[in-house]
């Protein structure tokens, strides 16, 4: 199994509404996601974020764009410290 297959990605949102909307869209599209509390070091906007396998990041990005889901950050856990990789403004 490659390193990327083991990595966990996280999406933070500006509001709980968008986190729940994204969870529904991703699950209906066959992507396994899990709602988790947002570490305060990442964001103070919304209390929940979505965790998913980094193998699914391209599919997630396409769904974010297609469904115009407003996200705050997409983060990859490549080490013990979460690193911000890119931000997506789903406008």
GROMACS elastic network, one bead per residue, 0.5 to 0.9 nm:
[ bonds ]
;  ai    aj funct       b0    kb
    1     4     6  0.82852   500
    1     5     6  0.62926   500
    1     6     6  0.74412   500
    2     5     6  0.53074   500
    2     6     6  0.68928   500
    3     6     6  0.53472   500
    3     7     6  0.64514   500
    3    78     6  0.87394   500
    4     7     6  0.50306   500
    4     8     6  0.82241   500
    4    53     6  0.83017   500
    4    54     6  0.61350   500
    4    55     6  0.64970   500
    4    78     6  0.84931   500
    5     8     6  0.82248   500
    5    53     6  0.68287   500
    5    54     6  0.64235   500
    5    55     6  0.56167   500
    6    53     6  0.72417   500
    6    54     6  0.76343   500
    6    55     6  0.84601   500
    7    52     6  0.87510   500
    7    53     6  0.62256   500
    7    54     6  0.55850   500
    7    55     6  0.80211   500
    7    76     6  0.70846   500
    7    77     6  0.60658   500
    7    78     6  0.64249   500
    8    51     6  0.66540   500
    8    52     6  0.57571   500
    8    54     6  0.54294   500
    8    55     6  0.86745   500
    8    75     6  0.85246   500
    8    76     6  0.61965   500
    8    77     6  0.56058   500
    8    78     6  0.79686   500
    9    50     6  0.82293   500
    9    51     6  0.57024   500
    9    52     6  0.53211   500
    9    53     6  0.58505   500
    9    54     6  0.51866   500
    9    55     6  0.88865   500
    9    56     6  0.87793   500
    9    57     6  0.75753   500
    9    74     6  0.70156   500
    9    75     6  0.54815   500
    9    77     6  0.61123   500
    9    78     6  0.89355   500
   10    49     6  0.67098   500
   10    50     6  0.54935   500
   10    52     6  0.63667   500
   10    53     6  0.86519   500
   10    54     6  0.86865   500
   10    73     6  0.79810   500
   10    74     6  0.56497   500
   10    76     6  0.64519   500
   10    77     6  0.79544   500
   11    19     6  0.84318   500
   11    49     6  0.56857   500
   11    50     6  0.52505   500
   11    51     6  0.66721   500
   11    52     6  0.84801   500
   11    71     6  0.69488   500
   11    72     6  0.72323   500
   11    73     6  0.56123   500
   11    75     6  0.62547   500
   12    15     6  0.87726   500
   12    19     6  0.75607   500
   12    38     6  0.73389   500
   12    42     6  0.80862   500
   12    43     6  0.73553   500
   12    45     6  0.85945   500
   12    46     6  0.74870   500
   12    47     6  0.89119   500
   12    48     6  0.73003   500
   12    50     6  0.67898   500
   12    71     6  0.61412   500
   12    72     6  0.52108   500
   12    73     6  0.51916   500
   12    74     6  0.65161   500
   12    75     6  0.81365   500
   13    16     6  0.70540   500
   13    17     6  0.86540   500
   13    18     6  0.63726   500
   13    19     6  0.59372   500
   13    43     6  0.85876   500
   13    45     6  0.72194   500
   13    46     6  0.61037   500
   13    47     6  0.87745   500
   13    48     6  0.77909   500
   13    49     6  0.65742   500
   13    50     6  0.87555   500
   13    70     6  0.68514   500
   13    73     6  0.70198   500
   14    17     6  0.85609   500
   14    18     6  0.73115   500
   14    19     6  0.82733   500
   14    43     6  0.88207   500
   14    44     6  0.88048   500
   14    45     6  0.53364   500
   14    46     6  0.56277   500
   14    70     6  0.73408   500
   14    71     6  0.64581   500
   14    72     6  0.57457   500
   15    18     6  0.56455   500
   15    19     6  0.66681   500
   15    20     6  0.89781   500
   15    45     6  0.65995   500
   15    46     6  0.50008   500
   15    47     6  0.81284   500
   15    48     6  0.85267   500
   15    70     6  0.87526   500
   15    71     6  0.87104   500
   16    19     6  0.50015   500
   16    20     6  0.61685   500
   16    21     6  0.84641   500
   16    45     6  0.89059   500
   16    46     6  0.57869   500
   16    47     6  0.71681   500
   16    48     6  0.66972   500
   16    49     6  0.83796   500
   17    20     6  0.53701   500
   17    21     6  0.60939   500
   17    22     6  0.85671   500
   18    22     6  0.58820   500
   18    23     6  0.83919   500
   18    69     6  0.65204   500
   18    70     6  0.64058   500
   18    71     6  0.73977   500
   19    22     6  0.52015   500
   19    23     6  0.61537   500
   19    24     6  0.87448   500
   19    35     6  0.81238   500
   19    46     6  0.84337   500
   19    48     6  0.70119   500
   19    49     6  0.62767   500
   19    50     6  0.69621   500
   19    69     6  0.87049   500
   19    70     6  0.88003   500
   19    71     6  0.81548   500
   20    23     6  0.50341   500
   20    24     6  0.62916   500
   20    25     6  0.87077   500
   20    35     6  0.84536   500
   20    48     6  0.89818   500
   20    50     6  0.89474   500
   21    24     6  0.52797   500
   21    25     6  0.63067   500
   21    26     6  0.86686   500
   21    69     6  0.77747   500
   22    25     6  0.50821   500
   22    26     6  0.59672   500
   22    27     6  0.84182   500
   22    50     6  0.83247   500
   22    63     6  0.86224   500
   22    64     6  0.77173   500
   22    67     6  0.86555   500
   22    69     6  0.66116   500
   22    70     6  0.88885   500
   23    26     6  0.52618   500
   23    27     6  0.60511   500
   23    28     6  0.85070   500
   23    32     6  0.89730   500
   23    33     6  0.67045   500
   23    34     6  0.77645   500
   23    35     6  0.76382   500
   23    50     6  0.71665   500
   24    27     6  0.53181   500
   24    28     6  0.61216   500
   24    29     6  0.85841   500
   25    28     6  0.52270   500
   25    29     6  0.62099   500
   25    30     6  0.88401   500
   25    31     6  0.87643   500
   25    63     6  0.77103   500
   25    67     6  0.81784   500
   26    29     6  0.50195   500
   26    30     6  0.63933   500
   26    31     6  0.51796   500
   26    32     6  0.72364   500
   26    33     6  0.71105   500
   26    59     6  0.89658   500
   26    60     6  0.72283   500
   26    63     6  0.73404   500
   27    30     6  0.50891   500
   27    31     6  0.52082   500
   27    32     6  0.60860   500
   27    33     6  0.68709   500
   28    31     6  0.74968   500
   29    32     6  0.89542   500
   29    63     6  0.84664   500
   31    52     6  0.79723   500
   31    53     6  0.89175   500
   31    56     6  0.71077   500
   31    59     6  0.80951   500
   31    60     6  0.78688   500
   32    51     6  0.86708   500
   32    52     6  0.63664   500
   32    53     6  0.77886   500
   32    56     6  0.86320   500
   33    50     6  0.61530   500
   33    51     6  0.55586   500
   33    53     6  0.79214   500
   34    49     6  0.81996   500
   34    50     6  0.54632   500
   34    51     6  0.51254   500
   34    52     6  0.66054   500
   35    48     6  0.63580   500
   35    49     6  0.56502   500
   35    51     6  0.63624   500
   36    47     6  0.85177   500
   36    48     6  0.55336   500
   36    49     6  0.54829   500
   36    50     6  0.61380   500
   36    51     6  0.68165   500
   37    40     6  0.89400   500
   37    46     6  0.89075   500
   37    47     6  0.57578   500
   37    49     6  0.61452   500
   37    50     6  0.86030   500
   38    41     6  0.82578   500
   38    42     6  0.68530   500
   38    43     6  0.67577   500
   38    44     6  0.79910   500
   38    46     6  0.74066   500
   38    47     6  0.54716   500
   38    48     6  0.50705   500
   38    49     6  0.55701   500
   38    50     6  0.87048   500
   39    42     6  0.55904   500
   39    43     6  0.68697   500
   39    44     6  0.83726   500
   39    47     6  0.83455   500
   39    48     6  0.87999   500
   40    43     6  0.52924   500
   40    44     6  0.57665   500
   40    47     6  0.85582   500
   41    44     6  0.79545   500
   42    73     6  0.87271   500
   42    82     6  0.82050   500
   42    84     6  0.86422   500
   43    46     6  0.71602   500
   43    47     6  0.82446   500
   43    72     6  0.85878   500
   43    73     6  0.88955   500
   44    47     6  0.71142   500
   45    72     6  0.87984   500
   46    49     6  0.75871   500
   52    55     6  0.83806   500
   52    56     6  0.71477   500
   52    57     6  0.80983   500
   53    56     6  0.56995   500
   53    57     6  0.73705   500
   54    57     6  0.51634   500
   54    58     6  0.85057   500
   54    76     6  0.73067   500
   54    77     6  0.89544   500
   55    58     6  0.76803   500
   55    59     6  0.86470   500
   56    59     6  0.53755   500
   56    60     6  0.60628   500
   56    61     6  0.86594   500
   57    61     6  0.60401   500
   57    62     6  0.85747   500
   58    61     6  0.51019   500
   58    62     6  0.62266   500
   58    63     6  0.86533   500
   59    62     6  0.51584   500
   59    63     6  0.62308   500
   59    64     6  0.86326   500
   60    63     6  0.51069   500
   60    64     6  0.61046   500
   60    65     6  0.86414   500
   61    64     6  0.50465   500
   61    65     6  0.62512   500
   61    66     6  0.86271   500
   61    88     6  0.84550   500
   62    65     6  0.51581   500
   62    66     6  0.60511   500
   62    67     6  0.84899   500
   63    66     6  0.50614   500
   63    67     6  0.58525   500
   63    68     6  0.79529   500
   63    69     6  0.79975   500
   64    67     6  0.54790   500
   64    68     6  0.55772   500
   64    70     6  0.76016   500
   64    71     6  0.80186   500
   64    88     6  0.84486   500
   64    90     6  0.66066   500
   65    68     6  0.50534   500
   65    69     6  0.68205   500
   65    88     6  0.88748   500
   65    89     6  0.89785   500
   65    90     6  0.62205   500
   65    91     6  0.83873   500
   66    69     6  0.80573   500
   67    90     6  0.83445   500
   68    89     6  0.86558   500
   68    91     6  0.58796   500
   69    89     6  0.81844   500
   69    90     6  0.51160   500
   69    91     6  0.74788   500
   70    88     6  0.76752   500
   70    89     6  0.58787   500
   70    91     6  0.64590   500
   71    74     6  0.77919   500
   71    87     6  0.76718   500
   71    88     6  0.59437   500
   71    89     6  0.59247   500
   71    90     6  0.61780   500
   72    87     6  0.63325   500
   72    88     6  0.65327   500
   72    89     6  0.68932   500
   72    90     6  0.88346   500
   73    84     6  0.71708   500
   73    85     6  0.81307   500
   73    86     6  0.64809   500
   73    88     6  0.62567   500
   73    89     6  0.84884   500
   74    84     6  0.67137   500
   74    85     6  0.65230   500
   74    86     6  0.58234   500
   74    87     6  0.57755   500
   74    88     6  0.71838   500
   75    82     6  0.67399   500
   75    83     6  0.59928   500
   75    85     6  0.54874   500
   75    86     6  0.70332   500
   75    87     6  0.83661   500
   76    79     6  0.86385   500
   76    82     6  0.63802   500
   76    83     6  0.59635   500
   76    84     6  0.66847   500
   76    85     6  0.63844   500
   77    80     6  0.70681   500
   77    81     6  0.68671   500
   77    83     6  0.63046   500
   77    84     6  0.87029   500
   78    81     6  0.75993   500
   78    82     6  0.69422   500
   78    83     6  0.71764   500
   79    82     6  0.66385   500
   79    83     6  0.78966   500
   84    87     6  0.78416   500
   88    91     6  0.89891   500
